[in-house]
Amino acid sequence: LPLVQASELTVVIPYASEQIDTVLLVTDALLRGGIAAEAFTDIASFKSQLRRANRLMATHAVIIGPDEQAAGVASVKQMITGTEKKIPLAQLVTAIKQHEIK
């Protein structure tokens, strides 16, 4: 049977404290776009942040690191399949809504 989640939550994870401002802006854009989103603003190890996303049963993790921030993209990880794709920030809401990350 396929796994079905009761609600879809997207978490936005900074790689370091330098990305927190971008994470907050991205989270706000997702929320305004009608996507349930939560920003992780505490800087913990990246692995522990992904474990936290799993505990919250997030469907997507939007990862903003220094390279992504400089390029204006986000790495979006589909939490069930583990696939990851770089998406331009301007297209992020549409990509998540249309399930373009599989």
C-alpha positions, 0 to 999 in steps of 0.5 A: 500500500502506498503511504498517504500523509494526512496533511502535507507539510513543507519544512525549510532548513538552513544549512547555516545561520547565514541562510536564516533570512532567506529561509524566513522569506521562503517560508513566508512565500510558501505560506502565502502560496497556500502551502503548510510550511515551517521554518527551522531556525535553530542551527542544529546538525543537518542530519538532526534537522532531517530527522526532525522533518521526518518526525513531523511527517513533512512531505518536503524539505526545502534546503537552503545552503550557501550555494543555493542562496547564491544561485537563487535556488533551493534543494527540495527533497521529497521526504518519502522517496528521498529524491532531491531537485534544485528549484529556482526560488521563484518557481518553488510554490508552483513546483511543490503544489504541482508535486514536481519533486518525485 
